[in-house]
Amino acid sequence: MHEEIVNAYRRVFNSPDGKRILQDFERIIFQIRIDANDPNPDAALYQAAQFAFIRRIHNLLKEPQNDR
């Protein structure tokens, strides 16, 4: 199952459109600034989850390919 998911991520995010979408995700996430006076106490947690999402995509794309 894991290999199927990794391959699906590769098909999507290694395509020209997938690369464009990933860049847009990163642009949106990295433009958000959080400061101590943010009225939303969960803002930092929300941003950390977004970073983790992007990191997961990059990590799956870097995973060694299991050629069978």
C-alpha positions in Angstrom: 0.0 0.0 0.0 2.7 2.5 0.9 4.5 2.0 -2.4 1.2 2.7 -4.3 0.8 6.0 -2.4 4.4 7.0 -3.0 4.0 6.3 -6.7 0.7 8.3 -6.8 2.4 11.3 -5.2 5.2 11.0 -7.7 2.9 10.9 -10.7 1.0 13.9 -9.4 3.8 16.2 -8.1 6.5 15.3 -10.6 4.2 16.3 -13.5 4.4 19.9 -14.8 1.0 20.8 -13.3 1.8 19.0 -10.0 5.1 21.0 -9.7 3.1 24.2 -10.3 0.6 23.3 -7.6 3.2 22.4 -5.1 4.9 25.7 -5.7 1.6 27.4 -5.1 1.1 25.5 -1.9 4.5 26.6 -0.7 3.9 30.2 -1.8 0.6 30.4 0.2 2.1 28.7 3.3 5.3 30.6 3.4 3.7 34.1 3.0 1.7 33.7 6.2 3.3 35.5 9.2 2.4 34.7 12.7 3.2 37.0 15.6 2.6 36.9 19.4 -0.5 39.2 19.1 -2.3 36.9 16.6 -5.9 36.7 17.8 -6.1 33.0 16.8 -4.3 31.0 19.5 -4.2 28.0 17.1 -2.5 29.9 14.3 1.0 28.5 15.0 -0.3 25.0 15.2 -2.2 25.4 11.9 0.9 26.7 10.2 3.0 23.9 11.6 0.6 21.4 10.1 0.8 23.1 6.7 4.6 22.9 6.9 4.4 19.2 7.8 2.1 18.6 4.8 4.6 20.2 2.4 7.5 18.3 4.1 5.6 15.0 3.6 5.2 15.6 -0.1 8.9 16.4 -0.5 9.9 13.4 1.6 7.7 11.0 -0.5 9.2 12.4 -3.7 12.7 11.8 -2.4 12.0 8.3 -1.2 14.1 5.7 -3.1 12.2 4.1 -5.9 11.6 0.3 -5.4 12.0 -1.1 -8.9 10.6 -4.5 -9.2 
